């Protein structure tokens, strides 16, 4: 099975602490690297994970708050200094385009590579990126500024060849791809060997949803239904639910309610308020009371989907 991993670079909220960097992740899937949010300190964290800068082909920015995008300017500059030539695709709310134009005008008229901007409609759930093995969907969230989550869906793969059957029927290598695509096989004496006897089912397609920042959305579970891993912000404990509502954030319990209602495989908590610097276990406890398969995230942690 091809790798599908989440590299946590930062899981704190707006104020960096000695324990946490603000939001940033790398989604690694089938050899491709995608960045989700790019806060201060992202480049330093990338160095620690040893994820090569040159392998990042796209950046997804959830919204225009500094703790999710203030690291982007420095990283774009570093890409140029490192001799990047491949285009960098950036998916973000429409307001980000003005920021990128200003960055280019004030600091660097030529990065040495192309920046391709894709405006994300934060009010729509739709496919915003697609290649042969992956789709990325926008997930409308509710924050103080336009904000979108991102849902990474692996496309179903081809079935696996049964080597014993291929050898038994002396099927030539040239026919392997046809059989993976669903073809039957006819032997020299005219017997039809159905495709189902020649293959085993493909690996289950995997999925990962990133939802930060947002107030609690009771209907969110419909979009992230059944995902293998859900990352959902848990800025506050339930005692601060009033603050969560005021600032359009969620509590750990509310994050767990989304996970429970969506029947996800695992819930990853993050975007902790600095007030819980030494009390994050309280957030985990609240979440587990609703959804047992809840986990805290930490910097430099790698989660396999």
PyMOL commands that set and color helices and strands:
alter all, ss='L'
color gray80, all
select helices_A, chain A and resi 42-49+53-55+66-69+72-81+96-107+163-168+173-180+195-197+220-222+238-246+252-262+274-276+280-290
alter helices_A, ss='H'
color red, helices_A
select strands_A, chain A and resi 4-10+24-29+32-38+56-60+88-92+115-119+127-130+134-140+148-154+160-161+185-186+192-193+199-200+207-211+229-233+266-270+294-296+302-304
alter strands_A, ss='S'
color yellow, strands_A
deselect
rebuild
show_as cartoon
